[in-house]
Amino acid sequence: MKVSSLFELIFISLFILLVMFPIELNILVLHWDFEAKKVKSAIKNKHDQALNIDLCNLLIKT
């Protein structure tokens, strides 16, 4: 193996580690953030529905 090809291999490896890995990690974090917002929205909707049902039951009883 020539020295230049060894340097190329090291350079490519560093490029993948320093550039591509953070991009992939950022995409994963954005996806997790999106999923977390969907879950929070679903929980809020269920909570709002429960409040509406409670208010309806209260109005029906009175």
Protein Blocks (a to p, Z undefined) as FASTA:
>chain_A
ZZklmmmmmmmmmmmmmmmmmmmmmmmmmmmmmmmmmmmmmmmmmmmmmmmmmmmmmmmm
ZZ
